[in-house]
Amino acid sequence: MTTEEIWQVLVPILIFAGFVLGGYVLRISLSVYVTRLTQRTKTKVDDIIIGAIKTPIVLIFLIIGASFALAHVPFAQDIIGQYLPTISYIIIVLIATIAVVKIITGILRYYGITHPSMKSLVPLLSKTANIIVYFIALVLILNGLGIDVTALVAGLGIGGIAIAFALQETLTIFRRNVPNDG
């Protein structure tokens, strides 16, 4: 093997290793330094957020590192260049979606514990928020695949306005009957 061939193999490996190392350094700094700062706060919301993003950060760095490394591989560049950005985008959107769902669920559970009168609403709010997050992820993925989602988003916006007007009186009555914790 010539020196040039060795570098062609070594550069993608080094790029990938650098991104993986960067992801773990960020995770360790979140675990050690940021966690110390969040322990000084009164609420546990920041702890929930930090706990939910530790692993996804490493995974996202891993995907980005693999994308950059594969871009420097000397073979199959046409296939890699055509499909890799889309596949990487979809995987990153899915990882971020899971992290956001964990954050929302954790915050709502914490809210249910700290406000016992609202505990019965937590499952409903959690499911509703999760459906919205998954829908946004689906729209992002479809858009990333090149599918025009403009009509879908506009139609749902109009439908949302219609539902809001239909539920206005019901929600007003519901709000009057929910105790206020402060």
Phi, psi and omega in degrees: 000140178274169179297323180295319178294322178296317179294326178297328178274322186286322183300310178298323179295317179293321178298312180298315179298321179297318178292319178297316178298317177299319178297317180289325176297317178295320179296317180294319179294324175295318182293321187267299190281312182290324178298322176299319179292321182288337179291341180278348181277162183283325183262168178258008182298317180294325176296321179296316180296312180299317179297327183281337184257355182301304182290315179302328178297315179296318180296319179294318175299322179297315180294315179296318178298317178297321179296312179294321181294315180293334177292339180259004178282134186286347183251156176054039182293328180293318179290315180298313181295331182279318189255332186300315179300319181292315180297316179299316180299314181297316180296318179295320177298318179295317179296315179296323178297314179299319179295317180295320177297318177298319180296311182298314180298317179296317180294318179293322176297316178299317179298321178295327178285318183281340178234081185303331180292339181259003185301325181290339179276342186302313180299319179295312179297321180296313179296319180297313180296320179295320177298319179296316180296315179296323178295316178299319178297318178298317178297317178297319180293314178300319177296320178295332177278358177092011179272132181286118183253008183300313181295322179297313181294318179296317179297319178290328176296316178294318177297322178296320177295318179297317179295319180298316177295322180292325183267001186304310181293319180297316180292327177296315178295319179298316181296324179295329184269353179272127179293146179262122181278357178149000000 
